[in-house]
Amino acid sequence: MVMTPLHNRRVLIAEDDFHLAWDLARCFAEAGAEILGPTPRLGRAERLAPFAEAAVLDLNLRGELVFRLADGLKRHGVPFVFYSASDEIELPLRFRSVDRLREPNEAVAMVQRHLLAATGDDVVDLLPKLRLMARLIYNDVDIADRMVERCLRLAITRQSDKAPTEATEDWLSALLFEVAGTSGRTLLN
């Protein structure tokens, strides 16, 4: 079995159309997820939400908008997408960046991408850690920043060397130490 970002992850499915809900549940289960729900009721979805690691939310559950639930998920850092066949409901400004999907397979792929991003494997999220590591190696802000810059340039040229299962943080840390070892003296200029 191929491991996916959804393997053993708890995914809340809040959808009030029976057929769509079970189609979503099947797609996520096939991707290795543990399904919370599916549920057609906002109250039940809110009770399941604390256990969710990701969520797919229909915008309107039996006449109730899910924005309160979405706010809670967002506050707790749980990635989610909206799943709705209708464009009739306008998203509040705070959710304009949240993906709105129509197909079950599209929802699975998007949630997987969100989960990967949420693992802290995003380079932008790792920059403060890299800068701190560099400052611990060289107790000079300018040198540390040059070291991080060289590390990132090296990462760009060697991105094909990174194993898919290797954590980006570990890979970049190793490159940072390589830069420190090979370029240490030139960083002083």
Secondary structure, 3 states (H helix, E strand, C coil): CCCCCCCCCEEEEECCCHHHHHHHHHHHHHCCCEEEEEECCHHHHHHHHHHCCEEEECCEECCEECHHHHHHHHHCCCCEEEECCCCCCCCCHHHCCCCEECCHHHHHHHHHHHHHHHCCCCHHHHHHHHHHHHHHHCCCHHHHHHHHHHHHHHHHHCHHHCCCCCCHHHHHHHHHHHHHHHHCCHHHC
